[in-house]
Amino acid sequence: MLNRVRGCRDLVGGRALAERRWLEHTIMAVCRTHGCDEIRTPVLEPKALFSRLLGEESDVVNKEMYEIGEHTQQSKRRRDSIVLRPEGTAGVARALLQAGIVPSKVPKQKHNSSNLSKWFYL
């Protein structure tokens, strides 16, 4: 029999899942009250997004990213490595710029609750 990963919990119906949903909805309501829109980005991102932002020699790029493989970008017709997102800021910035939401003097208020994937080699 396969067991879940140590330290992780399954939320399968019942009280634990209801409490988790209540907490998420409460946080989202507070964010909306304060003018924060939700943003969700894919769990897969191009590796270049993080290596450009954080630097090729950073620990995140060299030690903490899980590389999935390669894909062909439609616009450039070249192959690029894709990774499980190790942190949220770069993907959010990419999504806002790609959607044409340009930086201004007034910051955009966004909230994000997403999974991050980091590998720690000891």
N, C-alpha and C positions, 0 to 999 in steps of 0.2 A: 504494500500500500504506500502511496506517495503522500507525504505530509506537507503542510504549508511550511514556508521558510521560517525558521526560528526568529521570534521577535515580531512577526507579522500577525495580523488578526483578520479573520474572515468576518464580514458583516452579512449574515444571512438571515434576513427578516428579524422579527422580534424587537426587543427593547434597544439593543445596541445600535441597530440600524436606524430605528426611529429617533434616537438621541442624536446620532450623527447628522441625519437629515435636518432635524430641528436646529442644530448648531449652524449648519451650512446656510439654511434659510435665514436665520437670525443675522448672521454676519453679512449676507447679501443685502438684507433689508437696511441694516445700518449703513452699509456702503452707499446704497441708492439714496438714502436720506441725506448723505453728505455730498451728493453729486458725483459719485464714482460709478462709472460704467464698467461692466464686466468685459474682460477680454480672455479668450482662450486660444492658445496656439498649439500646433501639432506637437506630439511627443518626439517626432523625428524632425531633425533640422540638418542642413548641410554643415559639414565639419568646418568649412571655411568661415562660417558665421562666427564661430567661437575662436578660431585661431587668429582671425583678423582683429577681433575685439580684445581678446585676452593675451594674444601673442603666442607664437609657435612654441616658445620655450616655457610657457606657464604650466604649473602643476595640473590645472584642470585639463588642458589640452594633452599633455603628455601622460598623465597618470590616472585621471578620473573620468575620462569619457569612454563609453562603450560604442565602438564603431560597428555598425550593422553591415555595411557594404557600400555599393556604389549605385548611383542612378544617373540618368541622363536628364540634364536640365533642358526644358523645351526651348528656351530662348537662345541658349548658347551652344547647344548640341555638343556638349562635352560631358565627360563623366566626372562626378563629384562624390566624395565619400559622404555618407550620411551617418549620423550618430543619434543615440538617445539623448535628449536634452539634459545637460548636466546642471543648468541653472536657468532662471526664467527671464532675466532682463534682456538678453540679446534677442531672443525670439519675439518678445513683446515689441522691442524697438523695430525689428525687422517688419513685423506685421503692421505696425502703425505707419511706417514709411511706405510699405508696399501698398497700403490702402489709401495713400495720398494724404494722410494726416501728418502735416508738417509741424515741426517744433515751433512754438511761439513763445512770447514773453510770459504768457499765462500757461502754467503747466497743465497737461491733460491728466485728469484723475481717473485711474483705472484700478480695478482690483482683479486679482487672478488667484485661483486656487487650482493648481495643477501638480501633477506628479513630476518629480525630478529623478534623474537616474545618474548616480555617481558611483564610480568604482573606486575603492580605496585599496591600493596594493600595500600590504604591510611587509 
